[in-house]
Amino acid sequence: MAEAEQSREVSINIPPNQSALPPIAANVCLVKHTGQTFVLDFGFADPLVIAITLPGEGVVIAALHVGRIVIAQDIALKLRDQLITVRGAP
């Protein structure tokens, strides 16, 4: 059986893209946990549809899929901690 690779930390810089991509709006995120990774699917649902839709069993609002991020569990936990810090929560 192969040994698990030791985790390591390196510095990475992501320079701004020379040709900017069009802005993407997302107001919905669905998270799936699969083993040691998280899959985050981002979407956009019309806010007016959300506002006028009454909650009920079987009610599903369709959203336009705008992106997917697959992230390792350890990085997801660091992201969570950073978001909590930025938000200013105790």
KOLRO-810950 format. One line per 3 residues: their letters; for each residue x negated, y negated, z negated of C-alpha. Coordinates in pm, whole numbers, plus 50000, padded with zeros to 5 digits. Example, Ala and Ser with C-alpha at 12.3 -4.5 7.8 and 13.67 -1.06 7.14 Angstrom:
% residues 2
as> 48770/50450/49220; 48633/50106/49286
% end
This chain:
% residues 90
mae> 50000/50000/50000; 49863/49656/50092; 49779/49419/49811
aeq> 49983/49100/49784; 49791/48797/49906; 49689/48560/49628
sre> 49877/48233/49644; 49666/47926/49713; 49729/47557/49735
vsi> 49595/47333/50009; 49653/46967/50097; 49855/46904/50411
nip> 49931/46575/50582; 50217/46543/50833; 50159/46230/51044
pnq> 50465/46056/51187; 50571/46184/51526; 50459/45958/51812
sal> 50794/45994/51988; 51061/45974/51722; 51338/46230/51735
ppi> 51697/46105/51733; 51840/46068/51383; 52028/46370/51247
aan> 52308/46332/50996; 52402/46618/50766; 52657/46615/50488
vcl> 52684/46990/50431; 52422/47244/50325; 52476/47617/50285
vkh> 52204/47807/50101; 52135/48179/50134; 51880/48362/49919
tgq> 51713/48655/50092; 51441/48820/49888; 51155/48572/49843
tfv> 51295/48312/50084; 51579/48065/50102; 51762/47984/50425
ldf> 51918/47636/50426; 52165/47563/50705; 52253/47196/50744
gfa> 52568/47077/50913; 52788/46777/50968; 53162/46782/50898
dpl> 53381/46484/50977; 53422/46293/50646; 53783/46203/50735
via> 53870/46570/50779; 53709/46647/50444; 53902/46362/50278
itl> 54246/46467/50408; 54205/46844/50370; 54372/46979/50059
pge> 54181/47253/49881; 54340/47592/49910; 54263/47956/49951
gvv> 54141/48034/50301; 54092/47667/50399; 53770/47631/50598
iaa> 53644/47309/50755; 53432/47356/51066; 53097/47175/51064
lhv> 52853/47114/51348; 52524/47297/51283; 52236/47046/51291
gri> 51939/47239/51157; 51793/47529/50962; 51504/47547/50718
via> 51354/47871/50595; 51151/47812/50280; 50957/48040/50046
qdi> 51095/48074/49695; 50793/47914/49524; 50808/47611/49756
alk> 51186/47587/49706; 51133/47572/49329; 50871/47296/49370
lrd> 51112/47106/49595; 51386/47141/49333; 51155/47005/49062
qli> 51048/46712/49281; 51410/46625/49365; 51501/46632/48996
tvr> 51206/46402/48920; 51293/46160/49201; 51656/46154/49090
gap> 51544/46062/48740; 51726/46341/48561; 51581/46458/48227
% end
